[in-house]
Amino acid sequence: CKLLQMLFLGRAKSLIRRSTGLNDYAAMGVGICLTIVVQSSSVTTSALTPLCGLGLIPLAKMLPLTLGANIGTTVTALLASLAV
């Protein structure tokens, strides 16, 4: 727990707060983009849950991020199906 706190004391902490602090639609967009990059909503959700536990991401913003992760998985699947 201390290691995660040390890692997010600088720029990353302010970037996460700024990107999720705008509104719920922006938080959904962050979830979509992050999931498209890593191509897995499970990875996105598993990476964001400890950050929510540390208090870096408010619990109210975790729902739009998770919804965005699920939409991102759908977009990735659609892109894969169209590539055939």
PyMOL CGO cylinders between C-alpha atoms (Angstrom):
from pymol import cmd
from pymol.cgo import CYLINDER

trace = [
    CYLINDER, 0.00, 0.00, 0.00, 2.85, 2.38, 0.81, 0.3, 1, 1, 1, 1, 1, 1,
    CYLINDER, 2.85, 2.38, 0.81, 4.52, 1.59, -2.52, 0.3, 1, 1, 1, 1, 1, 1,
    CYLINDER, 4.52, 1.59, -2.52, 1.42, 2.61, -4.47, 0.3, 1, 1, 1, 1, 1, 1,
    CYLINDER, 1.42, 2.61, -4.47, 1.16, 5.82, -2.46, 0.3, 1, 1, 1, 1, 1, 1,
    CYLINDER, 1.16, 5.82, -2.46, 4.78, 6.69, -3.19, 0.3, 1, 1, 1, 1, 1, 1,
    CYLINDER, 4.78, 6.69, -3.19, 4.30, 6.05, -6.91, 0.3, 1, 1, 1, 1, 1, 1,
    CYLINDER, 4.30, 6.05, -6.91, 1.27, 8.33, -7.17, 0.3, 1, 1, 1, 1, 1, 1,
    CYLINDER, 1.27, 8.33, -7.17, 2.45, 11.28, -5.11, 0.3, 1, 1, 1, 1, 1, 1,
    CYLINDER, 2.45, 11.28, -5.11, 3.65, 13.28, -8.09, 0.3, 1, 1, 1, 1, 1, 1,
    CYLINDER, 3.65, 13.28, -8.09, 2.38, 13.91, -11.58, 0.3, 1, 1, 1, 1, 1, 1,
    CYLINDER, 2.38, 13.91, -11.58, 0.39, 10.71, -11.96, 0.3, 1, 1, 1, 1, 1, 1,
    CYLINDER, 0.39, 10.71, -11.96, -1.82, 11.62, -9.02, 0.3, 1, 1, 1, 1, 1, 1,
    CYLINDER, -1.82, 11.62, -9.02, -2.64, 15.04, -10.45, 0.3, 1, 1, 1, 1, 1, 1,
    CYLINDER, -2.64, 15.04, -10.45, -3.21, 13.54, -13.92, 0.3, 1, 1, 1, 1, 1, 1,
    CYLINDER, -3.21, 13.54, -13.92, -5.66, 10.96, -12.57, 0.3, 1, 1, 1, 1, 1, 1,
    CYLINDER, -5.66, 10.96, -12.57, -7.53, 13.52, -10.50, 0.3, 1, 1, 1, 1, 1, 1,
    CYLINDER, -7.53, 13.52, -10.50, -7.69, 15.97, -13.39, 0.3, 1, 1, 1, 1, 1, 1,
    CYLINDER, -7.69, 15.97, -13.39, -8.86, 13.40, -15.94, 0.3, 1, 1, 1, 1, 1, 1,
    CYLINDER, -8.86, 13.40, -15.94, -11.57, 11.95, -13.72, 0.3, 1, 1, 1, 1, 1, 1,
    CYLINDER, -11.57, 11.95, -13.72, -12.55, 15.18, -12.00, 0.3, 1, 1, 1, 1, 1, 1,
    CYLINDER, -12.55, 15.18, -12.00, -14.10, 16.89, -15.02, 0.3, 1, 1, 1, 1, 1, 1,
    CYLINDER, -14.10, 16.89, -15.02, -17.42, 15.10, -15.33, 0.3, 1, 1, 1, 1, 1, 1,
    CYLINDER, -17.42, 15.10, -15.33, -18.78, 11.59, -15.68, 0.3, 1, 1, 1, 1, 1, 1,
    CYLINDER, -18.78, 11.59, -15.68, -18.64, 11.63, -19.48, 0.3, 1, 1, 1, 1, 1, 1,
    CYLINDER, -18.64, 11.63, -19.48, -14.94, 12.49, -19.40, 0.3, 1, 1, 1, 1, 1, 1,
    CYLINDER, -14.94, 12.49, -19.40, -14.37, 9.67, -16.91, 0.3, 1, 1, 1, 1, 1, 1,
    CYLINDER, -14.37, 9.67, -16.91, -16.19, 7.32, -19.28, 0.3, 1, 1, 1, 1, 1, 1,
    CYLINDER, -16.19, 7.32, -19.28, -13.94, 8.53, -22.09, 0.3, 1, 1, 1, 1, 1, 1,
    CYLINDER, -13.94, 8.53, -22.09, -10.87, 7.82, -19.99, 0.3, 1, 1, 1, 1, 1, 1,
    CYLINDER, -10.87, 7.82, -19.99, -12.18, 4.30, -19.33, 0.3, 1, 1, 1, 1, 1, 1,
    CYLINDER, -12.18, 4.30, -19.33, -12.85, 3.73, -23.03, 0.3, 1, 1, 1, 1, 1, 1,
    CYLINDER, -12.85, 3.73, -23.03, -9.41, 4.96, -24.12, 0.3, 1, 1, 1, 1, 1, 1,
    CYLINDER, -9.41, 4.96, -24.12, -7.59, 3.02, -21.44, 0.3, 1, 1, 1, 1, 1, 1,
    CYLINDER, -7.59, 3.02, -21.44, -9.42, -0.18, -22.34, 0.3, 1, 1, 1, 1, 1, 1,
    CYLINDER, -9.42, -0.18, -22.34, -8.79, 0.24, -26.05, 0.3, 1, 1, 1, 1, 1, 1,
    CYLINDER, -8.79, 0.24, -26.05, -5.07, 0.62, -25.31, 0.3, 1, 1, 1, 1, 1, 1,
    CYLINDER, -5.07, 0.62, -25.31, -4.80, -2.46, -23.04, 0.3, 1, 1, 1, 1, 1, 1,
    CYLINDER, -4.80, -2.46, -23.04, -7.60, -4.37, -24.85, 0.3, 1, 1, 1, 1, 1, 1,
    CYLINDER, -7.60, -4.37, -24.85, -9.13, -5.75, -21.67, 0.3, 1, 1, 1, 1, 1, 1,
    CYLINDER, -9.13, -5.75, -21.67, -11.76, -4.31, -19.37, 0.3, 1, 1, 1, 1, 1, 1,
    CYLINDER, -11.76, -4.31, -19.37, -10.65, -6.71, -16.63, 0.3, 1, 1, 1, 1, 1, 1,
    CYLINDER, -10.65, -6.71, -16.63, -7.15, -5.24, -16.65, 0.3, 1, 1, 1, 1, 1, 1,
    CYLINDER, -7.15, -5.24, -16.65, -8.54, -1.71, -16.58, 0.3, 1, 1, 1, 1, 1, 1,
    CYLINDER, -8.54, -1.71, -16.58, -10.90, -2.45, -13.70, 0.3, 1, 1, 1, 1, 1, 1,
    CYLINDER, -10.90, -2.45, -13.70, -8.25, -4.38, -11.78, 0.3, 1, 1, 1, 1, 1, 1,
    CYLINDER, -8.25, -4.38, -11.78, -5.79, -1.51, -12.18, 0.3, 1, 1, 1, 1, 1, 1,
    CYLINDER, -5.79, -1.51, -12.18, -8.27, 1.17, -11.10, 0.3, 1, 1, 1, 1, 1, 1,
    CYLINDER, -8.27, 1.17, -11.10, -9.76, -0.62, -8.08, 0.3, 1, 1, 1, 1, 1, 1,
    CYLINDER, -9.76, -0.62, -8.08, -6.65, -0.23, -5.86, 0.3, 1, 1, 1, 1, 1, 1,
    CYLINDER, -6.65, -0.23, -5.86, -6.44, 3.43, -6.85, 0.3, 1, 1, 1, 1, 1, 1,
    CYLINDER, -6.44, 3.43, -6.85, -10.01, 3.85, -5.69, 0.3, 1, 1, 1, 1, 1, 1,
    CYLINDER, -10.01, 3.85, -5.69, -9.08, 2.08, -2.44, 0.3, 1, 1, 1, 1, 1, 1,
    CYLINDER, -9.08, 2.08, -2.44, -6.20, 4.52, -1.90, 0.3, 1, 1, 1, 1, 1, 1,
    CYLINDER, -6.20, 4.52, -1.90, -8.53, 7.44, -2.40, 0.3, 1, 1, 1, 1, 1, 1,
    CYLINDER, -8.53, 7.44, -2.40, -6.96, 8.68, -5.63, 0.3, 1, 1, 1, 1, 1, 1,
    CYLINDER, -6.96, 8.68, -5.63, -10.17, 8.04, -7.56, 0.3, 1, 1, 1, 1, 1, 1,
    CYLINDER, -10.17, 8.04, -7.56, -13.46, 8.83, -5.83, 0.3, 1, 1, 1, 1, 1, 1,
    CYLINDER, -13.46, 8.83, -5.83, -15.94, 5.99, -5.59, 0.3, 1, 1, 1, 1, 1, 1,
    CYLINDER, -15.94, 5.99, -5.59, -18.50, 8.03, -7.53, 0.3, 1, 1, 1, 1, 1, 1,
    CYLINDER, -18.50, 8.03, -7.53, -16.08, 8.18, -10.50, 0.3, 1, 1, 1, 1, 1, 1,
    CYLINDER, -16.08, 8.18, -10.50, -15.37, 4.46, -10.47, 0.3, 1, 1, 1, 1, 1, 1,
    CYLINDER, -15.37, 4.46, -10.47, -18.77, 3.62, -12.01, 0.3, 1, 1, 1, 1, 1, 1,
    CYLINDER, -18.77, 3.62, -12.01, -18.26, 5.75, -15.16, 0.3, 1, 1, 1, 1, 1, 1,
    CYLINDER, -18.26, 5.75, -15.16, -14.71, 4.42, -15.49, 0.3, 1, 1, 1, 1, 1, 1,
    CYLINDER, -14.71, 4.42, -15.49, -15.96, 0.84, -15.29, 0.3, 1, 1, 1, 1, 1, 1,
    CYLINDER, -15.96, 0.84, -15.29, -18.77, 1.57, -17.74, 0.3, 1, 1, 1, 1, 1, 1,
    CYLINDER, -18.77, 1.57, -17.74, -16.22, 3.12, -20.09, 0.3, 1, 1, 1, 1, 1, 1,
    CYLINDER, -16.22, 3.12, -20.09, -14.04, 0.03, -19.74, 0.3, 1, 1, 1, 1, 1, 1,
    CYLINDER, -14.04, 0.03, -19.74, -16.95, -2.17, -20.80, 0.3, 1, 1, 1, 1, 1, 1,
    CYLINDER, -16.95, -2.17, -20.80, -17.71, 0.08, -23.76, 0.3, 1, 1, 1, 1, 1, 1,
    CYLINDER, -17.71, 0.08, -23.76, -14.02, 0.01, -24.70, 0.3, 1, 1, 1, 1, 1, 1,
    CYLINDER, -14.02, 0.01, -24.70, -14.08, -3.78, -24.77, 0.3, 1, 1, 1, 1, 1, 1,
    CYLINDER, -14.08, -3.78, -24.77, -17.08, -3.64, -27.09, 0.3, 1, 1, 1, 1, 1, 1,
    CYLINDER, -17.08, -3.64, -27.09, -15.29, -1.19, -29.39, 0.3, 1, 1, 1, 1, 1, 1,
    CYLINDER, -15.29, -1.19, -29.39, -12.21, -3.43, -29.45, 0.3, 1, 1, 1, 1, 1, 1,
    CYLINDER, -12.21, -3.43, -29.45, -14.37, -6.45, -30.35, 0.3, 1, 1, 1, 1, 1, 1,
    CYLINDER, -14.37, -6.45, -30.35, -16.12, -4.48, -33.09, 0.3, 1, 1, 1, 1, 1, 1,
    CYLINDER, -16.12, -4.48, -33.09, -12.80, -3.39, -34.57, 0.3, 1, 1, 1, 1, 1, 1,
    CYLINDER, -12.80, -3.39, -34.57, -11.52, -6.95, -34.48, 0.3, 1, 1, 1, 1, 1, 1,
    CYLINDER, -11.52, -6.95, -34.48, -14.64, -8.26, -36.20, 0.3, 1, 1, 1, 1, 1, 1,
    CYLINDER, -14.64, -8.26, -36.20, -14.46, -5.65, -38.95, 0.3, 1, 1, 1, 1, 1, 1,
    CYLINDER, -14.46, -5.65, -38.95, -10.80, -6.42, -39.67, 0.3, 1, 1, 1, 1, 1, 1,
    CYLINDER, -10.80, -6.42, -39.67, -11.67, -9.83, -41.15, 0.3, 1, 1, 1, 1, 1, 1,
]
cmd.load_cgo(trace, "trace")
